[in-house]
């Protein structure tokens, strides 16, 4: 009965943290899309020049999708690094506290554990999230008409 109560508590905790993560992901996706849209507005003449000298829609699309994926990847690296550092701090603090509470022979204990596949999955997910967030602005950039883009001020 006690174990079931603890399990239900942790299930609720996982749902709450999952909701916070989903909201953060949505905010990040909107931020990436906004950044890419502003980059396209600022570089409209550059896009027109690229297309005027022979760049195809696919070339322009790949440039902006690469930038969006790069933004997502850098954000993912920052998130993984922050999570790892936080985990190490929690382990150090909890280990110090728990070692003072124990009277037995246990000297090492982990309060947090990250499976080895999780950071890699997080980086791939962040990169794909950035790629998807930049898809609409990149498509808009790729379909600009060169003459109109060169006239843009």
C-alpha positions in Angstrom: 0.0 0.0 0.0 2.8 2.4 0.9 4.7 1.5 -2.3 1.6 2.1 -4.4 1.2 5.5 -2.8 4.8 6.4 -3.6 4.4 5.2 -7.1 1.3 7.2 -7.7 3.1 10.3 -6.3 6.0 9.8 -8.7 3.5 9.3 -11.6 1.9 12.6 -10.8 5.3 14.2 -10.6 6.2 12.8 -14.0 3.0 14.2 -15.5 3.7 17.7 -14.0 7.3 17.8 -15.3 6.2 16.4 -18.6 3.7 19.2 -18.9 6.3 21.8 -18.1 8.6 20.2 -20.6 5.9 20.3 -23.3 5.2 24.0 -22.7 9.0 24.7 -22.8 9.2 22.9 -26.1 6.4 24.9 -27.6 7.9 28.2 -26.5 11.3 27.1 -27.9 9.7 26.1 -31.2 7.9 29.5 -31.5 11.2 31.2 -30.6 13.1 29.4 -33.4 10.3 30.1 -35.9 10.3 33.8 -35.0 14.1 34.0 -35.2 14.2 32.4 -38.6 11.3 34.6 -39.9 13.3 37.7 -38.7 16.5 36.4 -40.3 14.6 36.0 -43.6 13.2 39.5 -43.5 16.6 40.9 -42.7 18.3 38.9 -45.5 15.6 39.2 -48.2 18.0 41.1 -50.6 20.7 38.5 -50.0 18.2 35.8 -50.8 17.3 37.6 -54.0 20.9 38.0 -54.9 21.6 34.3 -54.3 18.6 33.3 -56.5 19.6 35.9 -59.2 23.1 34.3 -59.6 21.7 30.8 -59.9 20.8 29.4 -56.5 17.8 27.1 -56.7 14.8 27.0 -54.3 16.3 23.8 -52.8 19.7 25.6 -52.1 17.9 28.4 -50.2 15.7 26.0 -48.4 18.7 23.9 -47.3 20.6 27.0 -46.0 17.7 28.1 -43.8 16.8 24.6 -42.6 20.4 24.1 -41.7 20.4 27.3 -39.7 17.2 26.2 -37.9 18.6 22.8 -37.1 21.8 24.4 -35.9 19.8 26.6 -33.5 17.9 23.5 -32.2 21.2 21.6 -31.8 22.9 24.4 -29.9 19.8 24.6 -27.6 19.9 20.9 -27.1 23.6 20.9 -26.2 22.9 23.7 -23.7 20.0 21.7 -22.2 21.9 18.5 -22.0 24.8 20.3 -20.3 22.6 22.1 -17.9 20.8 18.8 -17.0 24.1 17.0 -16.5 25.5 19.7 -14.3 22.3 19.9 -12.3 22.3 16.1 -11.9 25.9 16.1 -10.6 25.1 18.9 -8.1 22.0 17.0 -6.8 24.1 13.8 -6.5 26.8 15.6 -4.6 24.4 17.4 -2.2 22.2 14.3 -1.7 25.3 12.1 -1.2 26.7 14.4 1.4 23.4 14.6 3.2 22.6 10.8 3.0 26.1 9.8 4.0 25.6 11.7 7.3 22.3 9.9 7.9 23.7 6.4 7.3 25.3 4.3 9.9 25.9 1.2 7.7 28.8 0.5 5.2 27.2 2.2 2.2 29.4 5.1 1.1 28.3 5.9 -2.4 24.7 6.5 -3.5 23.2 8.2 -6.6 20.2 10.4 -6.1 19.8 10.9 -9.9 20.6 8.7 -12.8 20.6 9.5 -16.5 20.5 6.6 -18.9 23.3 6.8 -21.5 20.8 7.0 -24.4 19.0 10.0 -23.1 21.5 12.8 -23.9 21.8 11.5 -27.5 18.0 11.3 -27.9 17.7 14.8 -26.5 20.2 16.2 -29.0 18.4 14.4 -31.9 15.0 15.6 -30.7 16.2 19.2 -30.3 17.7 19.2 -33.7 14.6 17.8 -35.3 12.5 20.3 -33.3 14.6 23.1 -34.7 14.3 21.7 -38.2 10.5 21.5 -38.0 10.2 24.9 -36.4 12.2 26.5 -39.3 10.4 24.7 -42.0 7.7 27.3 -42.7 10.2 30.3 -42.7 12.6 28.4 -44.9 9.9 27.5 -47.4 8.9 31.2 -47.5 12.5 32.2 -48.2 12.9 29.5 -50.9 9.8 30.7 -52.8 10.8 34.4 -52.9 10.8 35.9 -56.4 14.3 37.2 -57.1 13.3 40.6 -58.6 10.9 41.4 -55.7 13.5 40.3 -53.2 16.2 42.6 -54.7 13.7 45.5 -54.6 12.8 44.8 -50.9 13.8 47.5 -48.4 
